[in-house]
Amino acid sequence: METSTNTTERQDPKHILKKYFGYDAFRPMQEEIISHVLDGGDALVLMPTGGGKSLCFQIPALAMPGVCIVISPLIALMKDQVDTLKSHGISAAALNSSYSSAHENEIINACQKGEIKLLYLSPEKAVTLSSSWWQSLQVNLIAIDEAHCISSWGHDFRPEYTQLKWLKKQLPNVPILALTATAENTTRKDIVKQLELPEPKIFVSSFNRPNLSLAVRTGLSPKERREEILNFLRTQGDAAGIIYCLSRKNTEDVRSFLNSHGIAAAAYHAGLSSDERSRIQGEFITDKTPVVCATIAFGMGIDKSNVRFVIHYNLPKNMEGYYQEIGRAGRDGLPSKTILFYSYPDVQRLLSFIHDGANEEINLEKLKWIQSYSESNICRRRILLSYFGENLQENCGNCDVCANPPKLEEGTTTAQMALSAIVRMGQKANLTQVVQVLRGNSPADIREKNWHQIKTFGVGRNISSGNWNRYLMQLLQLALLEMVYDENYALRVTTAGWDVLKGNQTVQFTIPEYQKIIVTKTDPEEKPAKLTKEAQFRAEMKAKRKEVAASEDVPAYVVFSDKTLEELLVVKPITLEAWETITGISQFKAEKYAHHFIDIIKRYRPKPRSGPGTHMETLRYFKEGKTIEEIAQLRELSIGTIIVHLERCINEGESVDLTALVKESLLADVLLACEVTQQKAQLRPLFDTLEEKYSYDELRLAMIQLKRDEKLNHIPDYNQEWVERLEQERLQKQIEKQRTS
């Protein structure tokens, strides 16, 4: 059952973090933001997708009496957030056009009674509600998500967002928290101005998402792109991903191509009906359709944590959009891939959009940034982060440039071929036409201009179209050519280019060394390889998670994320107490879900090792004066395991003095807790009764010492439970390696 958590006193944010969300510590900046909001301050928060923005308003909402109003742009996003909160045992609801009047009144009444802690509204709904409605609620915070939508400089401008300045006038004493993952300096200033926030504090978190690999492929034809995508998807198994396209036609073409090769993919664009778009999005969220080929309209409303790749079939129009779109991958922190296909026809198309639209000057500058990123021969992450004002001191090691630094080759003769052809074509040909002439192709437009008769026609037929595209783009980057946008994107030789053509300057081309994706074809009659025990364990856990999620009509990642799943696979917890030590598993989730999985986990837990004398080796180190931490490090065991070894030594009559390890105040607190509560001295009740004042390890040591001194004769035999935890704790190092990999 969900809790309203409504009290008259402010609750401790760290306690809420652990109790409802299952985390032991805040991420960078979260605690500072939460503290500022709890003190009544307005703020603008810039934090990357997957960086934990939602907790910055969800925890203050739970910490204070009253209800938090969350302004969110899309119904799908509201539903996803509400479902996730309910899965944590938190009362939440949404008001939008999909609800009946009766249901809306029911939600409003619940808010007025203090039964709902977070209420999600669309911006349109927020500004149409009356003053009396707002005054009828005890609003503790207003959170404006996707705040870049309020600025005309932002990449997803929504005119209705500009009316939200009314909220500060309506509720001047209620803090407003504006949040976004993508906003450069101009947009940041405009957000504050549009919301009319008097003196907000601006929090800018690191935009670095090190778990995302970055790659750009240049100069490939549509056919080559589709083949690359197909080969890539064949290496991804059942992983979920998004392929962004610039047009509806491209989404349909890519989807049809993938379907014809056995890949379950759907197309998503504005030409589909609302019901069809909702169906596709729902099937993607629930993993029924793993791949969606979509225009940029897809994704803003999706909080799906297990998207493992994002591919841009076409060049995005700016860095903000690109960053937000790749940010939909790897939100759970696990390694995920991003690939961008870059070509000049895409640049030409985007330029035509910009010339026909508003804010032409600034949008041209933004296009130049994404071009520079795509054309770069240095670490791409450094360029990406520099756009948002962040300086990465070292190369990231997780982009294609870092992984395969481009090599230089002598290119003067090749450059002269291209420059000569451009001059002989009157400097009136665009990039595509120049490649056709160099390759010796003569379609109608080439013949009409008699370019098939020039001396350099076909001079570069031994070089592929893809490589000619790359060479010409590098000539543009080297300022040996320029593109005349208002003359059909004609290529023109610059002064520096003439120097090369005359033999006064040399040219070196960079040759990026792409890692070719090779997919081994299998015999259709060949039997599939038998799954390893680990793979079988993962498959069973995933299947059970999907089953539980389906019974609740929520996506699988709402039950728990892939990151949590990987930790469960390593730790293999079989007690509620052990489940609560898993990242992302709160007490509520442990009690709600653990029983579904424990039988599966038990089948894959290793049998306890019976190596004789291992505890005596621990005792030897202890008597040499080494600390428990030092022994654990020397023996590559957990601290909990070392404590169990020492207890076994005591039970076998060995002399083990723990006095120096256990403070008198701790012993006194444990004795008092047992006396006051009349409970047996068990770990979990003691941990809760003492309000998490001591760690489990400290409590274990105290209980061993008290039992040794016969001060707790009634203490039960809890050692078996510790043994159950032994293997879990011993494997924690593996988890840490996974987190940093």
Backbone hydrogen bonds, N-H to C=O, Kabsch-Sander energy under -0.5 kcal/mol:
donor,donor_aa,acceptor,acceptor_aa,energy
3,T,89,G,-2.5
7,T,5,T,-0.7
11,Q,63,A,-2.0
16,I,12,D,-2.1
17,L,13,P,-2.6
18,K,14,K,-2.0
19,K,15,H,-2.9
20,Y,16,I,-2.7
21,F,16,I,-0.7
21,F,17,L,-1.1
22,G,17,L,-0.5
22,G,18,K,-0.9
23,Y,17,L,-1.5
30,Q,27,R,-1.4
31,E,27,R,-0.7
33,I,29,M,-2.4
34,I,30,Q,-2.7
35,S,31,E,-2.4
36,H,32,E,-2.0
37,V,33,I,-2.3
38,L,34,I,-2.6
39,D,35,S,-1.4
40,G,37,V,-2.2
41,G,36,H,-2.3
43,A,176,I,-2.3
44,L,201,K,-2.2
45,V,178,A,-3.3
46,L,44,L,-0.5
46,L,203,F,-3.0
47,M,45,V,-0.6
47,M,180,T,-2.0
51,G,48,P,-2.6
56,C,52,G,-0.6
56,C,53,K,-1.4
57,F,53,K,-0.5
57,F,54,S,-1.5
58,Q,54,S,-2.6
59,I,55,L,-1.9
61,A,57,F,-1.8
62,L,58,Q,-1.6
63,A,59,I,-2.1
64,M,60,P,-1.6
67,V,138,Q,-2.6
68,C,117,K,-2.9
69,I,141,L,-2.5
70,V,68,C,-0.6
70,V,119,L,-2.9
71,I,69,I,-0.6
71,I,143,A,-3.5
72,S,70,V,-0.6
72,S,121,L,-2.8
78,M,74,L,-2.0
79,K,75,I,-2.7
80,D,76,A,-2.4
81,Q,77,L,-2.3
82,V,78,M,-2.8
83,D,79,K,-2.8
84,T,80,D,-2.1
85,L,81,Q,-2.5
86,K,82,V,-2.5
87,S,83,D,-1.8
88,H,84,T,-0.8
88,H,85,L,-1.0
89,G,86,K,-1.6
90,I,85,L,-2.2
91,S,3,T,-1.7
93,A,118,L,-2.1
95,L,120,Y,-2.8
99,Y,96,N,-1.8
104,E,100,S,-2.3
105,N,101,S,-2.5
106,E,102,A,-1.9
107,I,103,H,-2.0
108,I,104,E,-2.5
109,N,105,N,-2.5
110,A,106,E,-1.9
111,C,107,I,-2.2
112,Q,108,I,-2.3
113,K,109,N,-1.5
114,G,111,C,-1.4
115,E,110,A,-3.0
116,I,110,A,-0.6
117,K,91,S,-1.7
118,L,91,S,-1.1
119,L,68,C,-2.9
120,Y,93,A,-2.6
121,L,70,V,-3.0
122,S,95,L,-0.7
126,A,122,S,-2.4
127,V,123,P,-1.7
128,T,124,E,-0.7
128,T,125,K,-0.7
129,L,125,K,-1.1
134,W,130,S,-1.9
135,Q,131,S,-2.5
136,S,132,S,-1.3
136,S,133,W,-0.5
137,L,133,W,-0.5
137,L,134,W,-1.1
139,V,137,L,-1.2
140,N,67,V,-2.3
141,L,67,V,-0.8
142,I,175,P,-2.3
143,A,69,I,-2.9
143,A,141,L,-0.5
144,I,177,L,-2.8
145,D,71,I,-2.5
145,D,143,A,-0.7
147,A,179,L,-3.2
149,C,146,E,-2.0
150,I,147,A,-2.0
151,S,148,H,-1.4
154,G,151,S,-1.0
157,F,154,G,-0.7
158,R,149,C,-3.2
161,Y,158,R,-2.1
162,T,158,R,-0.5
162,T,159,P,-1.4
163,Q,160,E,-1.1
164,L,161,Y,-2.0
165,K,162,T,-0.7
166,W,163,Q,-1.6
167,L,164,L,-1.9
168,K,165,K,-0.6
169,K,165,K,-1.0
170,Q,166,W,-2.2
171,L,167,L,-2.7
174,V,171,L,-1.6
177,L,142,I,-3.0
178,A,43,A,-2.7
178,A,176,I,-0.6
179,L,144,I,-2.9
180,T,45,V,-2.2
188,R,184,E,-2.4
189,K,185,N,-2.2
190,D,186,T,-1.7
191,I,187,T,-2.3
192,V,188,R,-1.8
193,K,189,K,-2.1
194,Q,190,D,-3.1
195,L,191,I,-2.0
196,E,192,V,-0.7
196,E,193,K,-0.6
197,L,192,V,-1.7
201,K,42,D,-2.1
203,F,44,L,-3.0
203,F,201,K,-0.6
204,V,202,I,-0.5
205,S,46,L,-3.1
205,S,203,F,-0.6
212,L,209,R,-2.1
213,S,211,N,-0.6
213,S,336,S,-2.6
214,L,398,N,-1.7
215,A,338,T,-0.8
217,R,340,L,-3.1
219,G,342,Y,-2.3
225,R,221,S,-2.7
226,R,222,P,-2.4
227,E,223,K,-2.1
228,E,224,E,-2.4
229,I,225,R,-2.8
230,L,226,R,-2.6
231,N,227,E,-2.5
232,F,228,E,-2.4
233,L,229,I,-2.9
234,R,230,L,-1.8
235,T,232,F,-1.6
236,Q,233,L,-1.6
239,A,236,Q,-1.9
240,A,306,N,-0.6
241,G,290,P,-2.5
242,I,309,F,-1.7
243,I,292,V,-2.9
244,Y,242,I,-0.6
244,Y,311,I,-3.3
245,C,294,A,-2.8
251,T,247,S,-1.7
252,E,248,R,-2.1
253,D,249,K,-2.8
254,V,250,N,-2.8
255,R,251,T,-2.2
256,S,252,E,-2.6
257,F,253,D,-2.3
258,L,254,V,-2.5
259,N,255,R,-2.8
260,S,256,S,-2.2
261,H,257,F,-0.6
261,H,258,L,-1.0
262,G,259,N,-1.8
263,I,258,L,-2.6
264,A,262,G,-0.5
265,A,263,I,-1.1
266,A,291,V,-1.9
268,Y,293,C,-2.5
272,L,269,H,-1.6
277,R,273,S,-2.5
278,S,274,S,-2.3
279,R,275,D,-2.3
280,I,276,E,-2.5
281,Q,277,R,-2.5
282,G,278,S,-2.6
283,E,279,R,-2.5
284,F,280,I,-2.0
285,I,281,Q,-2.5
286,T,282,G,-2.0
287,D,284,F,-1.4
288,K,283,E,-1.9
289,T,283,E,-2.0
291,V,264,A,-1.2
292,V,241,G,-1.6
293,C,266,A,-3.4
294,A,243,I,-2.7
294,A,292,V,-0.7
295,T,268,Y,-1.6
298,F,295,T,-2.1
302,I,299,G,-2.0
303,D,301,G,-0.6
307,V,304,K,-0.6
308,R,240,A,-2.7
308,R,306,N,-0.6
309,F,240,A,-0.9
310,V,337,K,-2.0
311,I,242,I,-2.9
312,H,339,I,-3.2
313,Y,244,Y,-2.8
313,Y,311,I,-0.8
314,N,244,Y,-0.8
322,Y,318,N,-1.9
323,Y,319,M,-3.1
324,Q,320,E,-2.6
325,E,321,G,-2.5
326,I,322,Y,-2.8
327,G,323,Y,-1.5
328,R,325,E,-1.3
329,A,326,I,-1.9
330,G,307,V,-3.3
332,D,305,S,-1.4
333,G,330,G,-1.9
336,S,211,N,-2.4
337,K,308,R,-2.5
338,T,213,S,-1.4
339,I,310,V,-1.9
340,L,215,A,-2.1
341,F,312,H,-2.7
342,Y,217,R,-3.0
342,Y,340,L,-0.5
347,V,343,S,-1.2
348,Q,344,Y,-2.7
349,R,345,P,-2.0
350,L,346,D,-2.5
351,L,347,V,-2.4
352,S,348,Q,-1.7
353,F,349,R,-1.7
354,I,350,L,-2.3
355,H,351,L,-2.6
356,D,352,S,-1.3
357,G,353,F,-0.6
357,G,354,I,-1.1
363,N,359,N,-2.2
364,L,360,E,-2.0
365,E,361,E,-1.6
366,K,362,I,-2.1
367,L,363,N,-1.9
368,K,364,L,-1.9
369,W,365,E,-1.5
370,I,366,K,-1.7
371,Q,367,L,-2.1
372,S,368,K,-2.7
373,Y,369,W,-2.5
374,S,370,I,-2.0
375,E,371,Q,-2.4
376,S,372,S,-0.7
376,S,373,Y,-0.7
383,I,379,C,-1.1
384,L,380,R,-2.6
385,L,381,R,-2.7
386,S,382,R,-1.8
387,Y,383,I,-1.4
388,F,384,L,-0.7
388,F,385,L,-0.7
389,G,386,S,-1.7
390,E,385,L,-2.6
392,L,390,E,-0.7
393,Q,391,N,-0.6
400,D,214,L,-2.2
403,A,399,C,-2.6
404,N,400,D,-2.4
407,K,511,I,-1.8
409,E,509,F,-2.3
411,G,507,V,-2.9
412,T,507,V,-0.6
415,A,411,G,-2.7
416,Q,412,T,-2.5
417,M,413,T,-1.9
418,A,414,T,-1.8
419,L,415,A,-2.8
420,S,416,Q,-2.6
421,A,417,M,-2.1
422,I,418,A,-2.2
423,V,419,L,-2.1
424,R,420,S,-2.6
425,M,421,A,-1.3
426,G,423,V,-1.9
427,Q,422,I,-2.5
428,K,425,M,-0.9
434,V,430,N,-2.3
435,V,431,L,-2.2
436,Q,432,T,-2.1
437,V,433,Q,-2.2
438,L,434,V,-2.5
439,R,435,V,-2.3
440,G,436,Q,-0.7
440,G,437,V,-0.8
441,N,436,Q,-3.2
446,I,443,P,-0.8
447,R,443,P,-2.0
448,E,444,A,-2.7
449,K,445,D,-0.9
450,N,447,R,-1.5
451,W,446,I,-2.1
452,H,446,I,-0.6
453,Q,450,N,-1.4
454,I,451,W,-1.0
457,F,454,I,-1.6
458,G,437,V,-3.1
459,V,456,T,-1.9
460,G,438,L,-2.2
461,R,458,G,-1.5
463,I,460,G,-1.8
468,W,464,S,-2.3
469,N,465,S,-2.5
470,R,466,G,-1.9
471,Y,467,N,-2.7
472,L,468,W,-2.7
473,M,469,N,-2.1
474,Q,470,R,-2.0
475,L,471,Y,-2.0
476,L,472,L,-1.8
477,Q,473,M,-2.3
478,L,474,Q,-2.4
479,A,476,L,-1.4
480,L,475,L,-2.6
481,L,475,L,-1.4
482,E,492,R,-2.2
484,V,482,E,-0.5
484,V,490,A,-3.1
485,Y,483,M,-1.0
487,E,484,V,-1.6
488,N,485,Y,-0.5
489,Y,484,V,-0.8
490,A,484,V,-1.1
490,A,487,E,-0.8
491,L,429,A,-2.6
492,R,482,E,-2.6
494,T,480,L,-1.8
498,W,494,T,-2.2
499,D,495,T,-1.5
500,V,496,A,-1.4
501,L,497,G,-2.5
502,K,498,W,-2.1
503,G,500,V,-1.4
504,N,499,D,-2.8
505,Q,499,D,-1.0
509,F,409,E,-2.3
511,I,407,K,-3.5
513,E,404,N,-0.7
514,Y,512,P,-1.2
516,K,514,Y,-0.9
518,I,516,K,-0.7
519,V,517,I,-0.5
520,T,518,I,-0.6
526,E,523,D,-2.0
536,Q,532,T,-2.5
537,F,533,K,-2.3
538,R,534,E,-2.4
539,A,535,A,-2.4
540,E,536,Q,-2.4
541,M,537,F,-2.3
542,K,538,R,-2.6
543,A,539,A,-2.4
544,K,540,E,-2.3
545,R,541,M,-2.5
546,K,542,K,-2.6
547,E,543,A,-2.1
548,V,544,K,-2.7
549,A,545,R,-2.6
550,A,546,K,-2.4
551,S,547,E,-1.8
552,E,548,V,-0.9
552,E,549,A,-0.7
553,D,549,A,-0.6
553,D,550,A,-0.7
554,V,549,A,-2.2
558,V,555,P,-1.4
559,V,555,P,-0.7
559,V,556,A,-0.9
560,F,556,A,-1.4
565,L,561,S,-2.3
566,E,562,D,-2.6
567,E,563,K,-1.6
568,L,564,T,-2.4
569,L,565,L,-2.2
570,V,566,E,-1.2
571,V,567,E,-3.0
572,K,568,L,-2.4
579,W,575,T,-2.3
580,E,576,L,-1.9
581,T,578,A,-1.3
582,I,579,W,-1.8
584,G,22,G,-1.5
585,I,22,G,-0.7
585,I,582,I,-2.1
586,S,584,G,-0.7
587,Q,19,K,-0.6
588,F,19,K,-0.8
590,A,586,S,-2.6
591,E,587,Q,-2.4
592,K,588,F,-1.8
593,Y,589,K,-2.9
594,A,589,K,-0.6
594,A,590,A,-1.8
596,H,593,Y,-1.8
597,F,593,Y,-0.6
597,F,594,A,-1.8
598,I,594,A,-1.7
601,I,597,F,-2.4
602,K,598,I,-2.6
603,R,599,D,-1.2
604,Y,600,I,-0.8
604,Y,601,I,-1.1
605,R,601,I,-0.8
605,R,602,K,-0.7
614,T,611,G,-0.9
617,E,613,G,-1.3
618,T,614,T,-1.3
619,L,615,H,-2.0
620,R,616,M,-2.1
621,Y,617,E,-1.8
622,F,618,T,-2.3
623,K,619,L,-2.6
624,E,620,R,-1.0
625,G,622,F,-1.6
626,K,621,Y,-1.8
631,I,627,T,-2.4
632,A,628,I,-2.6
633,Q,629,E,-2.0
634,L,630,E,-2.6
635,R,631,I,-2.7
636,E,632,A,-0.7
637,L,632,A,-2.1
642,I,638,S,-1.7
643,I,639,I,-2.2
644,V,640,G,-1.9
645,H,641,T,-2.2
646,L,642,I,-2.1
647,E,643,I,-2.1
648,R,644,V,-2.3
649,C,645,H,-2.0
650,I,646,L,-1.9
651,N,647,E,-2.7
652,E,648,R,-1.6
653,G,650,I,-1.9
654,E,649,C,-2.6
656,V,654,E,-0.9
658,L,656,V,-0.7
661,L,658,L,-1.7
662,V,658,L,-1.1
662,V,659,T,-0.7
663,K,661,L,-0.5
667,L,663,K,-1.9
668,A,664,E,-2.6
669,D,665,S,-2.1
670,V,666,L,-2.3
671,L,667,L,-2.4
672,L,668,A,-2.5
673,A,669,D,-2.6
674,C,670,V,-2.2
675,E,671,L,-2.0
676,V,672,L,-3.0
677,T,673,A,-2.2
678,Q,674,C,-1.2
679,Q,674,C,-0.6
682,Q,680,K,-2.2
686,L,682,Q,-2.1
687,F,683,L,-2.8
688,D,684,R,-2.4
689,T,685,P,-3.0
690,L,686,L,-2.5
691,E,688,D,-1.8
692,E,687,F,-2.8
693,K,690,L,-1.6
699,L,695,S,-2.1
700,R,696,Y,-2.4
701,L,697,D,-2.2
702,A,698,E,-2.0
703,M,699,L,-2.4
704,I,700,R,-2.4
705,Q,701,L,-2.3
706,L,702,A,-2.6
707,K,703,M,-2.3
708,R,704,I,-2.5
709,D,705,Q,-2.1
710,E,707,K,-1.3
711,K,706,L,-2.9
712,L,706,L,-0.9
715,I,712,L,-1.8
718,Y,716,P,-1.5
722,W,718,Y,-1.5
723,V,719,N,-2.4
724,E,720,Q,-2.0
725,R,721,E,-1.4
726,L,722,W,-1.3
727,E,723,V,-0.8
729,E,725,R,-2.6
730,R,726,L,-2.4
731,L,727,E,-1.1
731,L,728,Q,-0.5
732,Q,729,E,-1.7
734,Q,731,L,-0.8
735,I,731,L,-1.2
736,E,732,Q,-2.1
737,K,733,K,-1.9
738,Q,734,Q,-2.0
739,R,735,I,-2.4
740,T,736,E,-1.5
741,S,737,K,-0.9
